[in-house]
Structures are given as structure tokens and as C-alpha cells.
């Protein structure tokens, strides 16, 4: 489980499936169900960069994508 007392680089590089706020954050960021995020965490051994690449590849989305679309709309 994530130790909230340690906030170094190792902690930021990992995603814990046992922390609801981390699962919720990625679910909202990529617009996917929480179960898909859980599957990504398992498939990528909890490594944040790999998880985000995995989800982005499958959804074509990431934070900010919707904002750029709105700015380019007529």
C-alpha cells in the first residue's frame, strides 16, 4: 500500500490500485471506467508512465485534449 509519508520520486512513478483517488484521477483523465484503469495498472505493473501510455494509446485521450479541441472549434 502507498505510504503517504514518503513523497519522493519513487512514489510519483507508481500507481496503487489500492488508492481510490489514484484510480479515480486516471479514470477521469482518460474518460474510462475504473475497471479499465485497474486492468491497466495490473498490465503495467503499477508504473505510471506505462499506464498513461497504455490508456492514451487505447483512448486517444489525455488531460488537455478536450481543451485544445474546444479552442479549434469554429
C-alpha positions, 0 to 999 in steps of 0.5 A: 500500500502507498505510504503517504509519508514518503513523497519522493520520486519513487512514489510519483512513478507508481500507481496503487490500485489500492488508492481510490483517488489514484484510480479515480484521477486516471479514470477521469483523465482518460474518460474510462471506467475504473475497471479499465484503469485497474486492468491497466495498472495490473498490465503495467505493473503499477508504473505510471508512465506505462499506464498513461501510455497504455490508456492514451494509446487505447483512448486517444485521450489525455488531460488537455485534449478536450481543451485544445479541441474546444479552442479549434472549434469554429 
